[in-house]
Amino acid sequence: MTALPQLEDATLTLENRVATLTMNRHDLRNALTGSALIDDIVTTANWVNTCADVSVLVLTGAGSAFSSGGNIKDMAERGGDFGGDVAEVENRYRRGIQRIPLALQNVEVPIIAAINGPAIGAGFDLANMCDIRLASTKAKFGETFLNLGIIPGDGGAWFMQRLIGYQRAAELTLSGRVINAQQAKEYGLVLEVYEPDELMAEAQKMAAQFAAQPPKATRLTKRLLKSAQRMELKDFLDLSACFQGMSHNEPEHLDAVHSFMAKMK
């Protein structure tokens, strides 16, 4: 049986190649700061990359919120991650919450965010770091940093404009307004919206579809999708040829071909 990493403020399960990470600080509305969730998310991301038994990661929140982002109480008291001079705060961001986008960007398997409730500030950005977002009708989204006189210090300004374009991302960021799940779908931020009692079942259904694919080719495909965002076409085609050579020489390739041919017969 695959050993799961020890987490403090989140729970982790693995079933049928699908890992499900649930942020479990409902008392803080799953705030990323003022809790151990940063460490838990980064630990899970690193574990996924080294565990051959995982093909998909589902990320969700326990309780009524997906994640409220930064701990407002700590901000008001100039404590926790937010106290100190410029250099101290900068260092805490770099060694703290900024580890999440770097870790999730490097995850080799698809990440599905099942957004069960409000995703605000850094919680919104966390959802945008995933490959696919499915939302409950109770979900709300807000890039609310400017409302508090701060900037998206966790990389949010990098992720959102790549999802929905500069103009809409700029409007949401500069206004700080909060939108509902249906608006988020219309803007292209979420793929589908479900009733609250259907969300996790639908997320697990999608995860099972992904997990049923050949696992090594799935990881290579995810790496290709990410590489395409930063590579010129010629270099990307060279990488694709290399990955294809690897895929053609994997036993799972012939197994999949034989299975496909059997279904055709």
Salt bridges, closest charged atoms under 4 A:
ASP9 OD2 - ARG25 NH1 3.09
ASP27 OD2 - ARG25 NH2 2.74
ASP39 OD1 - ARG99 NH1 2.94
GLU77 OE2 - LYS73 NZ 3.04
GLU108 OE1 - ARG219 NH1 3.21
ASP131 OD2 - LYS222 NZ 2.90
ASP131 OD1 - LYS226 NZ 3.97
GLU171 OE1 - ARG168 NH1 3.15
GLU171 OE2 - ARG177 NE 2.64
GLU192 OE1 - LYS185 NZ 3.21
ASP238 OD2 - LYS234 NZ 3.12
GLU250 OE1 - LYS216 NZ 3.16
